[in-house]
Amino acid sequence: MEGALILVRHAMPVIEEGLPPNEWKLGENGEAQAQKFSQFLKNNFDLDRIIYTSNEPKALKTAEIIAKTCNCKIQSSNDLREIDKSLMKGEDYVNYTEEILEKVSQSAYGEESATEALIRFENGIKNVLEIGMEEERVVVTHGTVLALFLAKYNAEMKAFEYWEKLECPSYAVVDASTYKILEFNGRPLLN
């Protein structure tokens, strides 16, 4: 799919109580998921030579595994990171995320609102696309910012609905110029 962008949600991290989500890392299960997923990418896409990634540990490790399997380099960007959730406490992650995605102009669980995170993420995507591409370009990122981005350019679902469908790991293939979804979680999106 020439001119396509593969937006990847990182593999499953180890959720550590007391640590903010941006510090979570992949455990053995997450690394195994990333390895299996990277083989899927290698077998099904003609990937660009660079994997772009958030600089958060769970995304960075996912990207490193993909890059090793696919013989690519990685480049990290702070603009591709998750929305700030440093003030999240407790185990009700799903309700926290739903609140973030519904109250987009408020800074619910950190210093950044969903609206601000989306603007930052879009700038990161624009920077990734500045260099011409011949093959599919991979970006490893996070569920909340990815759901916000997909919902902005694809009105088929609300952001929280996209987020609920984005497992760890999962992906959406979007057209690099319009950001319209071509595939979502490996299946063509039915209109």
Secondary structure by P-SEA (a helix, b strand, c coil): cccbbbbbcccccccccccccccccccaaaaaaaaaaaaaaaaccccccbbbbbccaaaaaaaaaaaaaacbbbbbbccccccccccccccaaaaaaaaaaaaccccccccccaaaaaaaaaaaaaaaaccccccbbbbbbbcaaaaaaaaaccccccaaaaaaacccbbbbbcccccccccccccccccc
